[in-house]
Amino acid sequence: MSAAFPSPYEAPALVAGHGFFSCLTVDGELLTLNRTRAKQFLQEEPAPLVVHAPATARMLGMTLPGQPAPWFDLLELFAFVHPARSVAPTPRGLAIALGLGDFDGRRVEANTLPDLAARLLTDLRALKSTPAYPFLAALATRLAQTGWIWSGAVMEALEITGPVSREAMQPGEALRIWDQLPKWEDTARRPPPGSNPVTPAEARTRLGQILGPDAEIRVGQADFADVATHAFEPREGMGFPRVVLAEAGTGTGKTLGYIAPASLWAERNGGAVWISTYTRHLQRQIEAETARLHPDPAVRRNHVVVRKGRENYLCLLNMEEAVNIAPTRGPGPVIALALLARWGMATMEGDLFGGDLPGWFGDILGHGVLSATADRRGECIHGACPHYQRCFVEHSIRRAQDADLVIANHALVMAQAAWAQSQGLPALEQGDQPEAAPEEAVPDEDGIPTRYVFDEGHHLADAADGAFALELSGLEAAELRRWLLGAEGSRSRARGLRRRLDDLVAGNPRLETPLDAALLAAKALPAPGWSGRLWIEPQTEKPEEPPEPEDVTASLFPVPAPVQLVEPVIDNPTETVLRLLRDQVLARTVGNGPVRRNGSECDLHPMIDGLGEAADTLARALSRIAEPLRTLVNRLEDKLREDTDTLDTAARARIEAMIRSLQRRAIGRLDGWVSMLTTFCTPPDEVGPPQFIRFIRLEAREGQRRGEQDVGLHQHWLDPTLPFAAVLAAPAHGLLITSATLRDETDTDQSAEAEQIWEAAEARVGASHLPSPALRASLASPFDYSRQTRVFIVNDVAHDDPDTLAAAFQALFLASGGGGLGLFTAIERLRTVHRKIAAPLEEEGIPLYAQHVDAMDNTTLVDVFRTETDSCLLGTDAMRDGVDVPGHALRLVAFERVPWPRPDILHRERRMHLSQGNPRLYDDRLARLRLRQAFGRLIRTRTDRGVFVLLDRRTPSRLLSAFPSGVIPHRLGIAAAVEEIRTFFTEEN
C-alpha cells in the first residue's frame, strides 16, 4: 500500500448516535463515549472508519466533512465495490448487505466496522478476474490522483503498482463512460395490439404459475385476478372503455392479482399494459414483484420496463460537461463523478432518483453532482447530442415500446394525457361528454397505451390536479425564457433554442425567420434579476440571484456571487403583472409580516386597479412568442413530409423530438397562459359551478435565498377528473383502477344504498364521466384486525403544546420498543418533536429518523427503518401513503392529529361545489380516507401485530368508521395507552 494514503487496516472506528458514540481505538479497545469525548477521540486518533460521514458529523455537532473525506466512509467503498446495489446506510444495513448477519436486533458497535471493511476489500479482490478490471484499474488510479482516502487500500486490493501502461485504459478515460456504454439500435415501430380477451380461468392459471406451489394462499387474490380480466376485454365502441373499479383490502395480493391477466393479455396481443402507481418507491415495489413472473433478470429486462420522467435519468452530455470542468474545481467533484461513473457503467436503467443508485449517494458525495448531471426539463437536444445512441432515456423509451409491462407513475401518465389535451382536444365544460384525443402528426415517444392499471387509484384526482393545472409565476416564466434564449451572458451553461436548432435552421429562411421572431418576442418574459426587481425598489444594491438549477457549472461548483446594481427593466409585461399580483396578495391577506411557511394566497376577484389591463398586455406579448413557434413547428412538419426521401432515421427522429419539445415545453404552456389571461377579467359564474378555480399565491421557493419569494397566478380544474377522463380514460380500451381505499364506508352510509357509496367512489376517480358503467368489485382484507391490532384515541395531550406532544411520542415509542412510525400534518411540528426526543430515545437503544430532518430521500429512510427493526421514523404525507414495511419493523403508527384537508382556496371551492350541499361530509370523507391509508401501513402480513394511536382529543366519533370492522377504538389518556401498548406486545411474546 502506498505510504501516501492512510491504512484502513490500522484505523480506529466510530459509530455515532444521538445519545451514544461507540468508538474502537487502534489498540482494539471498545469505548462508549459522550459527544465531547467522541470529538476528543477524533482529534487524538488517526482517520476512523465510519458509516455515512455527513450523518456522523451532524451527530457530533461538527462541520460536514468535504471531499476528499478525512474519514474512511464505508459507504464510499461500497459504492466503488458494489455499484447499482441498494443498502441501508447504517452499520447493520451494510452487515446485512454483505452477508454478515443482522445482529438479532442488537446495537451494532464500532468493532464491527473493521469486519465490514475487510469484507468489502475481499469482494474487490474478486473483481480482478472479471472483464470490469481494466475500467476499475483506470478509475482507481484517477481516484488516487485526487487523494481519495480509500485509494491506497483499493490500489493494493486490485494489485495496481507502477505507472499505467500505454496499452491500458488511461485514468482520464475512465470517467468518459459515454464512450464505453452500449448503443441502442432502432427497430420498427410495434404494430397496434390485438383485442383478444383473457378469461378468468386463464388469469387464475397464470396467477398460480407466478405464485408457485409453495406460495401463501391469499383469500381473494384469485378473485381479484378474475375481476381484473374485465379491463382486458375488447371495447364495444370508441370512447367506451372497459373500466373496473376494484377495492382490494390490504393483504389481498392485488399486485400479482393484476400482473397475471395483464402479462397474459400483453403476450397474447403484442401490446404493452401500463401499470401506474403514485410514487417512485411504489414503482420499485411493483417491479420487484415482477421477478416472480420472470425470475431471470435478463428475460425480465426485455419484458418489464420502468418509465419515469426525463429529469430522473443521468444525462451523458451534462456529465461530459461536468467531467470537463471538474479538474479546475478541486478533487471533490472529481471523486463524486468517478464514483458516479462507476455506477453508470453498472446500472441497468440510469435512474438517478429511486432507481439503483443508492439514495444516500448525494448525501455522501454532494447533491450538486446529481442535479448537474441529471437530464433537465426541456434541455435535451435529442438527435444532435453526440451521445444520443447511448442515452439512458432513449434506451428506456425504446425498451418500453417493445415491453409487455411498463411500470410508470401517475405524474408521467398524466403528463402524457396533458400532452394529448394540448394537441387539439376541445375545451370541456361541466357536463360535457369526453371525447377521444385526436391522432398526432408526430407520435408520442412512448406510444399511446390502450390498457392501463392504476394502482393507488385514490390518488388519481391529486395527480390529475397537478398535471392539468396552470401556473403563471415568476420562476415558471423565467425558466421558459432561459429555455428559449439560453444563458444571456451569465455564468449559466443553459443552451438556448437557437443552439439546439442551429444546424437544422441555419441557411433556411423559412425556419430562421419564425425562430428569430420568437426569440425576439421572448424578451417579454422576466429578464435576469427579475426577483430582485420584484421585491426591492430599483437602484438598490442586491446580491445577484443564485445560479439557476440548469447551470451545471454553478450547481456542481458554486462560487460566490458578486454584488451588482439591480437595474430596472423598462416595460416588461410579465414583470408588471407579477408585481401587481404581489400587491394584491399583500393587500388581501392578514397582517404585513413575512410570507407564511405554507405561502399566502388570495382570490383573483375582485382585482386591484391596473391588473386587468396589464393581463391583456401580457396575453398579447405571449401570443407573439407562441405564433412564430407554431409556424416553426408547422414548417418542421412540412420538412418531414417533403424530405421523406432524403432524411435519414436519425435526422427524422431529431426533428420529431424537437417538434415535441416545442409543443410540450413552450407552445402548450404559452397557449395555456394566454387562455387564462384572456379570461382574466371575467368573474366566476355565480349561477352554476365554475369550470376553473383561479387564485394568486405568494410563497418562498425552496432553494432560494432567505427573503426571496415568488408570486404566481394559479388555475386548477374544479373537478380534475374531468380532463383525466376526457384525454386519458376515454381514448383507452380498458382501465383497472384499484386501491385499498376507493370507498368511504361510514356509519351513516351503512344505512344507505351501496349504490350511493360506489357513485361517490366513481366520482373521486373520474369513472362517473365515462359513458359506460364501471364493473365494481370489493375484496376484503384477509387479516383479522380485531386480533392483530389495537386503536387508541388519546384524550389528554394538548395539541398546541410542543413539549406535551413530544413527551407523548417518546412514551409511545418506548412502550413499543421502537418500530414506530410517527405521522405529522405539519413539518414544523415534526422537526420540533424530533429535536426533543431523538437523544432520549437513542439512549434507550431506539434510533430516530425523520423526513425533512435527515439528509436522505424517502426511499432511503424507509430502507433504514425497515432494516433497523427497533428504530422509529417521523414523516408526513409521503410516509402515510404507500410505505410497505412488513413484519416487526413497523408495529406502531402514531398520528399527531386528525388529517383534515388544508383550508386553502382550492379546498374551499371544491368543498363548496363538489360536496352536494354537505361541506362537512366532504371534509369528513377526506379525513377518513387518510386515516384508512395511515392505518393500512400497520398490518402487511398475517403474522403482523400493531397499534394505531391518534393523539387528538378532538377526534369526532363520525371519523372512527375509517377503521376496519371489528376494530373498536378506545379513548383513554396517554398513561393508560402506554400501559395498554406494553401489555399488547407482551402478550405477543
Summary of the structure (lengths in Angstrom):
residues: 989
radius of gyration: 29.0
end to end distance: 51.6
largest distance: 84.3
contacts: 3334
relative contact order: 0.10
helix: 49%
strand: 12%
